[in-house]
Amino acid sequence: MFTIPNLISLIRLGLIPVFLWLLFGKDDPAGAGILFFFIAWSDWVDGYLARRLNQVSELGKILDPLADRIAVFVAVVFGWVAGVLAPWFAAALILRESLVALAALAVVVRGAERTVEVQYLGKVATFMVYSAVTWFYMAEGWEWRWLEILAFVTGTVGLAIYYYVLGDYWRDVRAKLAGVDRSSE
């Protein structure tokens, strides 16, 4: 329970109020973006350490994705509220995250096998979307138009891949709910 990866996940959760303070209290969207980058980047660190140090735990399997979902939700919703993120981009991310949450809830409620294989393409999309969110915040704070354009292009491509991968995840979830393992197809 008390593992290094779980501690990192708790720190990530604890940094979310600091992110909000930077965005609204200090009116520093660039600072908030840099902090979001750290929160997002440390997601890969805690996963790597959990596997490398053999510290995968049941708490970590809940805490890590919870920290991810909350951090992304806060960055996207409050980025939309603050005018940092374009409404279409924020809405597309919120819809995608909501669909993922509903699928996960369906798996838990039905008592199906809870592991859905993470795909490399999904990791690429996540990296692109998290980078775009970070860059939108930094571009807003520093008024760098070129960074906003980079965020727009990267975010659009990342969203397209995100939704493509969502279709694959959805098929896996449906198969699990039906009690069928797709790996045998």
C-alpha distance (Angstrom), angle and dihedral (degrees) to the residues before:
residue distance angle dihedral
M1 . . .
F2 3.82 . .
T3 3.78 99.2 .
I4 3.79 133.4 144.4
P5 3.84 92.8 -112.1
N6 3.82 91.4 50.6
L7 3.81 89.8 49.2
I8 3.82 89.4 52.5
S9 3.82 90.3 50.6
L10 3.82 90.3 50.7
I11 3.81 90.8 49.3
R12 3.81 89.4 50.3
L13 3.81 89.7 53.0
G14 3.80 90.4 46.9
L15 3.81 91.3 53.6
I16 3.81 93.4 59.0
P17 3.83 93.8 81.8
V18 3.83 88.2 48.9
F19 3.80 88.6 53.0
L20 3.82 90.1 53.2
W21 3.81 91.1 46.8
L22 3.82 90.9 52.5
L23 3.80 91.4 48.4
F24 3.79 99.8 44.2
G25 3.81 108.1 11.1
K26 3.79 97.3 45.3
D27 3.81 97.0 22.8
D28 3.80 88.8 -132.5
P29 3.82 108.6 139.7
A30 3.82 91.7 167.7
G31 3.81 90.7 55.2
A32 3.81 90.0 46.7
G33 3.81 89.0 50.4
I34 3.79 92.6 51.4
L35 3.81 89.9 49.3
F36 3.82 90.7 48.4
F37 3.81 88.1 52.7
F38 3.82 89.3 53.9
I39 3.82 91.9 47.5
A40 3.82 91.3 48.5
W41 3.81 95.0 42.8
S42 3.80 92.3 49.6
D43 3.82 87.8 59.2
W44 3.80 88.2 71.6
V45 3.81 90.6 44.3
D46 3.81 94.9 55.0
G47 3.82 91.7 46.5
Y48 3.79 91.6 48.8
L49 3.81 92.2 47.9
A50 3.79 92.8 46.6
R51 3.80 90.2 56.8
R52 3.81 96.9 36.4
L53 3.82 95.6 47.5
N54 3.79 92.7 37.8
Q55 3.81 89.3 -120.2
V56 3.78 99.2 134.5
S57 3.81 106.7 144.1
E58 3.78 138.0 177.3
L59 3.82 88.8 -117.8
G60 3.80 90.1 51.4
K61 3.80 91.2 51.3
I62 3.80 87.2 60.2
L63 3.80 100.9 32.1
D64 3.82 98.0 50.2
P65 3.82 98.1 53.4
L66 3.82 89.7 39.5
A67 3.81 90.1 56.2
D68 3.83 89.5 47.1
R69 3.80 94.5 50.5
I70 3.81 94.4 44.9
A71 3.82 93.7 46.5
V72 3.80 93.2 48.5
F73 3.81 92.6 43.2
V74 3.81 92.1 51.1
A75 3.82 94.4 44.2
V76 3.81 92.6 48.0
V77 3.80 100.9 40.3
F78 3.79 95.7 42.7
G79 3.80 91.1 39.7
W80 3.79 86.6 56.7
V81 3.82 91.3 47.1
A82 3.82 91.8 48.7
G83 3.80 92.3 47.7
V84 3.80 92.9 -116.0
L85 3.81 95.3 117.8
A86 3.78 125.2 49.0
P87 3.83 110.4 -110.1
W88 3.83 93.3 -122.6
F89 3.82 91.5 52.0
A90 3.80 93.6 47.3
A91 3.82 92.5 45.2
A92 3.83 92.1 49.5
L93 3.82 90.9 51.1
I94 3.81 93.4 45.9
L95 3.81 91.0 49.7
R96 3.80 92.1 49.2
E97 3.80 93.4 47.5
S98 3.82 90.2 47.0
L99 3.81 91.2 52.6
V100 3.81 90.8 49.5
A101 3.82 90.7 49.0
L102 3.81 91.7 49.3
A103 3.80 91.4 49.7
A104 3.81 91.2 49.3
L105 3.80 90.6 48.0
A106 3.81 90.8 50.7
V107 3.80 90.6 52.2
V108 3.82 92.3 49.5
V109 3.81 94.9 44.7
R110 3.79 92.8 48.6
G111 3.81 91.7 46.3
A112 3.79 93.4 -125.6
E113 3.79 123.7 154.9
R114 3.80 103.7 -69.3
T115 3.76 102.8 -148.1
V116 3.77 118.1 94.4
E117 3.78 113.2 -176.0
V118 3.81 112.0 -107.8
Q119 3.78 110.7 -131.7
Y120 3.79 127.0 -142.9
L121 3.80 90.1 -128.8
G122 3.81 88.9 55.4
K123 3.80 89.8 54.4
V124 3.81 90.4 50.2
A125 3.82 90.5 50.6
T126 3.80 91.6 47.7
F127 3.80 90.7 50.9
M128 3.81 90.9 49.5
V129 3.80 94.6 47.3
Y130 3.82 94.2 44.9
S131 3.82 89.3 48.1
A132 3.80 91.1 49.8
V133 3.81 92.3 50.0
T134 3.81 89.8 49.7
W135 3.80 91.7 48.3
F136 3.81 93.5 48.0
Y137 3.81 88.6 55.8
M138 3.79 93.5 45.8
A139 3.81 92.6 45.8
E140 3.80 90.1 52.0
G141 3.80 92.9 50.0
W142 3.78 97.7 42.5
E143 3.81 96.5 31.6
W144 3.79 92.2 -128.9
R145 3.81 106.2 160.2
W146 3.82 93.2 -170.2
L147 3.81 90.3 57.8
E148 3.80 90.8 50.2
I149 3.82 89.4 52.9
L150 3.82 90.6 48.5
A151 3.81 89.4 49.4
F152 3.80 91.2 49.2
V153 3.82 94.0 50.4
T154 3.81 95.2 41.7
G155 3.81 91.9 44.0
T156 3.80 93.4 49.5
V157 3.81 93.1 50.1
G158 3.82 91.0 43.0
L159 3.81 91.4 51.2
A160 3.80 91.6 50.0
I161 3.81 90.4 52.3
Y162 3.83 90.5 43.3
Y163 3.80 90.9 57.0
Y164 3.79 92.6 43.8
V165 3.81 90.3 53.3
L166 3.81 90.0 44.5
G167 3.80 88.2 62.5
D168 3.80 89.9 55.1
Y169 3.81 92.3 46.2
W170 3.79 89.6 48.9
R171 3.83 90.8 55.2
D172 3.82 89.2 50.3
V173 3.81 91.6 49.5
R174 3.81 91.9 48.2
A175 3.81 89.8 50.1
K176 3.81 91.1 50.1
L177 3.78 90.9 48.6
A178 3.79 89.0 51.1
G179 3.81 90.2 47.8
V180 3.81 93.1 -114.5
D181 3.80 124.8 130.5
R182 3.84 109.9 -140.0
S183 3.81 92.0 -158.7
S184 3.81 88.9 77.0
E185 3.85 91.8 58.3
